[in-house]
Amino acid sequence: MMDRQPRKTLRTAARHLVWVETPTRVSDGEGGTSETWAARTGAQVWASISPIQARNQTTYKTVGVDATHLVRVDGYVDVEEKDRIRFGTRHFEVLTVENLQERSFEKVCTCLERR
């Protein structure tokens, strides 16, 4: 008989306090605009950050994705593919957002760490 350990739920695995940031355009004072990052309202949330190595090769009629981390957040968190997640001094570019089982219970973001 195989002993199985219970899978950790998001409530017990979410031990990282992160910020969800979105790109915004601001005036540069010379008639142009520049892009900066601003935190969303109520965007400081608890998350689970797990390192992965997902480096898909680009082959015929497929799109490759480079990913370094999986970030799991609650389903109520408003996060999109254009956003980034800030954890301390580290920044994670959100590549994909998956709403698990389409129940808005948990979202899994595939991210690429930017330095």
C-alpha positions as CSV (number, residue, x, y, z in Angstrom):
1,M,0.0,0.0,0.0
2,M,1.4,3.4,-1.0
3,D,1.4,6.2,1.6
4,R,0.3,9.4,0.1
5,Q,0.9,12.8,1.6
6,P,-2.0,15.2,1.3
7,R,-1.5,18.0,-1.2
8,K,-1.1,21.4,0.4
9,T,-3.9,23.8,-0.2
10,L,-3.3,27.4,-1.4
11,R,-4.2,28.6,2.1
12,T,-1.2,26.7,3.7
13,A,1.2,27.2,0.7
14,A,0.6,30.9,0.2
15,R,3.5,32.3,2.3
16,H,4.8,35.1,0.0
17,L,3.4,38.6,0.2
18,V,3.4,40.0,-3.4
19,W,2.2,43.0,-5.3
20,V,0.3,42.8,-8.6
21,E,1.4,45.7,-10.9
22,T,0.1,46.9,-14.2
23,P,1.8,49.0,-16.8
24,T,0.7,52.7,-16.9
25,R,1.6,55.6,-19.2
26,V,2.8,58.8,-17.5
27,S,3.9,62.1,-19.0
28,D,7.7,62.6,-19.1
29,G,7.4,66.4,-18.9
30,E,8.6,67.0,-22.5
31,G,5.4,66.2,-24.4
32,G,5.9,62.5,-24.5
33,T,5.0,59.5,-22.3
34,S,6.9,56.8,-20.6
35,E,5.8,53.4,-19.3
36,T,6.0,52.8,-15.5
37,W,4.5,50.1,-13.2
38,A,1.8,50.9,-10.7
39,A,0.3,48.6,-8.1
40,R,-3.4,47.8,-8.6
41,T,-5.8,48.8,-5.9
42,G,-5.9,46.1,-3.3
43,A,-3.2,44.2,-5.1
44,Q,-1.1,43.2,-2.1
45,V,-1.9,39.5,-1.8
46,W,-0.6,36.2,-0.4
47,A,0.8,33.9,-3.1
48,S,2.7,30.7,-3.5
49,I,5.8,30.9,-5.7
50,S,7.4,27.7,-7.0
51,P,10.4,27.5,-9.3
52,I,10.0,25.5,-12.5
53,Q,12.0,25.0,-15.7
54,A,9.6,25.1,-18.6
55,R,11.6,25.9,-21.7
56,N,9.7,24.7,-24.8
57,Q,11.4,24.7,-28.1
58,T,9.9,26.5,-31.0
59,T,8.9,23.9,-33.6
60,Y,6.8,23.9,-36.7
61,K,3.4,25.6,-36.1
62,T,3.9,25.8,-32.3
63,V,4.7,28.7,-30.0
64,G,7.5,28.3,-27.4
65,V,7.1,29.5,-23.9
66,D,10.0,30.3,-21.5
67,A,8.9,30.1,-17.9
68,T,10.8,30.1,-14.6
69,H,8.1,30.2,-11.9
70,L,4.5,29.2,-11.1
71,V,2.7,31.7,-8.9
72,R,-0.6,30.6,-7.3
73,V,-3.0,33.2,-6.0
74,D,-6.7,33.3,-4.9
75,G,-9.3,33.4,-7.6
76,Y,-10.5,36.8,-6.6
77,V,-7.2,38.5,-7.5
78,D,-7.4,40.5,-10.7
79,V,-4.3,39.5,-12.6
80,E,-3.8,39.5,-16.4
81,E,-1.2,38.5,-18.9
82,K,0.1,42.1,-19.3
83,D,0.8,42.5,-15.6
84,R,3.8,41.6,-13.4
85,I,4.1,40.3,-9.9
86,R,6.6,42.0,-7.5
87,F,8.0,40.0,-4.6
88,G,10.5,42.1,-2.7
89,T,13.1,43.2,-5.2
90,R,12.2,40.4,-7.7
91,H,9.9,40.9,-10.7
92,F,7.9,38.2,-12.4
93,E,6.4,38.8,-15.9
94,V,3.0,37.1,-16.2
95,L,2.9,34.9,-19.3
96,T,-0.3,33.0,-18.8
97,V,-3.1,33.0,-16.2
98,E,-5.2,29.8,-15.7
99,N,-8.4,29.8,-13.7
100,L,-8.4,26.3,-12.2
101,Q,-11.5,24.4,-13.0
102,E,-13.2,27.7,-14.0
103,R,-14.5,28.1,-10.5
104,S,-12.6,31.3,-9.6
105,F,-11.2,29.5,-6.6
106,E,-7.5,29.6,-7.5
107,K,-5.4,31.1,-10.4
108,V,-2.1,29.7,-11.5
109,C,0.2,32.2,-13.3
110,T,3.1,31.0,-15.4
111,C,5.8,33.6,-15.0
112,L,9.2,34.6,-16.2
113,E,11.6,36.2,-13.7
114,R,13.1,39.5,-15.0
115,R,16.3,40.8,-13.6
